[in-house]
């Protein structure tokens, strides 16, 4: 992925910080998901007073894309911080990593953790979820 595409994803994720609904933790997250065809789906975290119905920004982006028929993804950018100020890299939680594993190749899918336009790190899904359980684990294998 070229730097221009990374910058576009970071910018889209940053916009989502303003839309996050985080009245309890005050930790806002924005995400921008890139399909293999080049479309971008965005998401933010949406908290709930009961806590368990809370949805992460990454899953919001994935669920929006999947609900529109998308199934093939190239990368996601994640930004986050207290009151929407990214002061550190915000990695996806375990549940979000598992959702990524459902739809993405661990060897190819890129996860961009950003604090700003020029301050980011890029990982492969396999690096953040080693030995992940995915659809391939449920395929019947000849013995």
LINBEL-V628378 format. One record per residue. N is the residue number from 1. RES is the residue in one letter. SS is DSSP state (helix for helix, strand for strand, loop for the rest). PHI is phi as a letter, one per 20 degrees, with the letter a starting at -180 (* if undefined). D_CENTER is the distance of its C-alpha to the mean C-alpha in Angstrom with 2 decimals. Layout:
N;RES;SS;PHI;D_CENTER / N;RES;SS;PHI;D_CENTER
//
This chain:
1;X;loop;*;16.06 / 2;X;loop;e;18.32 / 3;X;helix;f;18.12 / 4;X;helix;f;18.48 / 5;X;helix;f;15.35 / 6;X;helix;f;13.41 / 7;X;helix;f;15.32 / 8;X;helix;f;14.58 / 9;X;helix;f;10.78 / 10;X;helix;f;11.47 / 11;X;helix;f;14.01 / 12;X;helix;f;12.10 / 13;X;helix;f;9.44 / 14;X;helix;f;12.66 / 15;X;helix;f;14.36 / 16;X;helix;f;12.00 / 17;X;helix;g;13.12 / 18;X;loop;f;16.50 / 19;X;loop;e;15.60 / 20;X;loop;g;14.10 / 21;X;strand;d;16.61 / 22;X;loop;c;17.11 / 23;X;loop;f;20.92 / 24;X;loop;d;21.14 / 25;X;loop;e;18.96 / 26;X;loop;m;18.79 / 27;X;strand;e;15.46 / 28;X;strand;e;13.34 / 29;X;strand;c;9.61 / 30;X;strand;c;8.40 / 31;X;strand;c;5.42 / 32;X;strand;c;6.73 / 33;X;strand;d;6.39 / 34;X;strand;d;9.64 / 35;X;strand;e;11.96 / 36;X;loop;f;14.75 / 37;X;loop;e;17.14 / 38;X;loop;n;15.60 / 39;X;loop;e;14.45 / 40;X;strand;d;11.61 / 41;X;strand;d;10.12 / 42;X;strand;d;8.99 / 43;X;strand;a;8.38 / 44;X;strand;c;9.60 / 45;X;loop;f;10.66 / 46;X;strand;c;13.97 / 47;X;loop;e;16.39 / 48;X;loop;b;19.56 / 49;X;loop;g;22.88 / 50;X;loop;e;22.96 / 51;X;loop;m;19.70 / 52;X;loop;f;18.79 / 53;X;loop;f;17.88 / 54;X;loop;g;15.21 / 55;X;strand;c;11.77 / 56;X;loop;f;8.54 / 57;X;helix;f;6.73 / 58;X;helix;f;3.48 / 59;X;helix;f;6.63 / 60;X;helix;g;8.53 / 61;X;helix;f;7.02 / 62;X;helix;f;7.45 / 63;X;helix;f;10.72 / 64;X;helix;f;11.94 / 65;X;helix;f;11.69 / 66;X;helix;f;13.26 / 67;X;helix;f;15.81 / 68;X;loop;e;16.84 / 69;X;loop;n;17.55 / 70;X;loop;f;14.79 / 71;X;loop;c;14.47 / 72;X;loop;c;13.83 / 73;X;strand;c;10.76 / 74;X;strand;d;11.03 / 75;X;strand;a;8.04 / 76;X;strand;c;4.80 / 77;X;strand;d;5.88 / 78;X;strand;c;5.53 / 79;X;strand;c;9.05 / 80;X;strand;a;11.07 / 81;X;strand;r;14.67 / 82;X;strand;g;17.77 / 83;X;loop;l;18.94 / 84;X;loop;n;16.19 / 85;X;loop;d;17.54 / 86;X;loop;f;15.29 / 87;X;loop;d;17.79 / 88;X;loop;b;15.80 / 89;X;loop;f;12.59 / 90;X;loop;d;9.99 / 91;X;loop;e;8.58 / 92;X;loop;f;6.49 / 93;X;loop;f;9.42 / 94;X;helix;f;11.33 / 95;X;helix;f;10.82 / 96;X;helix;f;7.05 / 97;X;helix;f;8.14 / 98;X;helix;f;10.91 / 99;X;helix;f;9.28 / 100;X;helix;f;7.73 / 101;X;helix;f;11.35 / 102;X;helix;f;12.84 / 103;X;helix;d;11.91 / 104;X;loop;c;11.38 / 105;X;loop;f;14.01 / 106;X;loop;f;13.58 / 107;X;loop;e;15.94 / 108;X;loop;d;14.43 / 109;X;loop;f;10.64 / 110;X;strand;d;9.60 / 111;X;strand;d;7.02 / 112;X;strand;d;8.37 / 113;X;strand;d;9.08 / 114;X;strand;c;11.45 / 115;X;strand;d;14.35 / 116;X;strand;a;15.94 / 117;X;loop;g;16.75 / 118;X;loop;d;18.62 / 119;X;strand;c;17.09 / 120;X;strand;b;14.07 / 121;X;strand;c;13.51 / 122;X;strand;d;12.20 / 123;X;strand;c;11.80 / 124;X;strand;e;12.03 / 125;X;helix;g;10.48 / 126;X;helix;f;14.16 / 127;X;helix;f;14.44 / 128;X;helix;e;12.00 / 129;X;loop;b;13.20 / 130;X;loop;f;16.77 / 131;X;loop;l;18.86 / 132;X;loop;f;16.15 / 133;X;loop;e;17.65 / 134;X;loop;c;16.85 / 135;X;helix;g;18.93 / 136;X;helix;f;21.20 / 137;X;helix;f;22.43 / 138;X;helix;e;23.95 / 139;X;loop;f;25.88 / 140;X;loop;f;29.60 / 141;X;loop;d;30.88 / 142;X;loop;f;34.47 / 143;X;loop;d;36.38
//
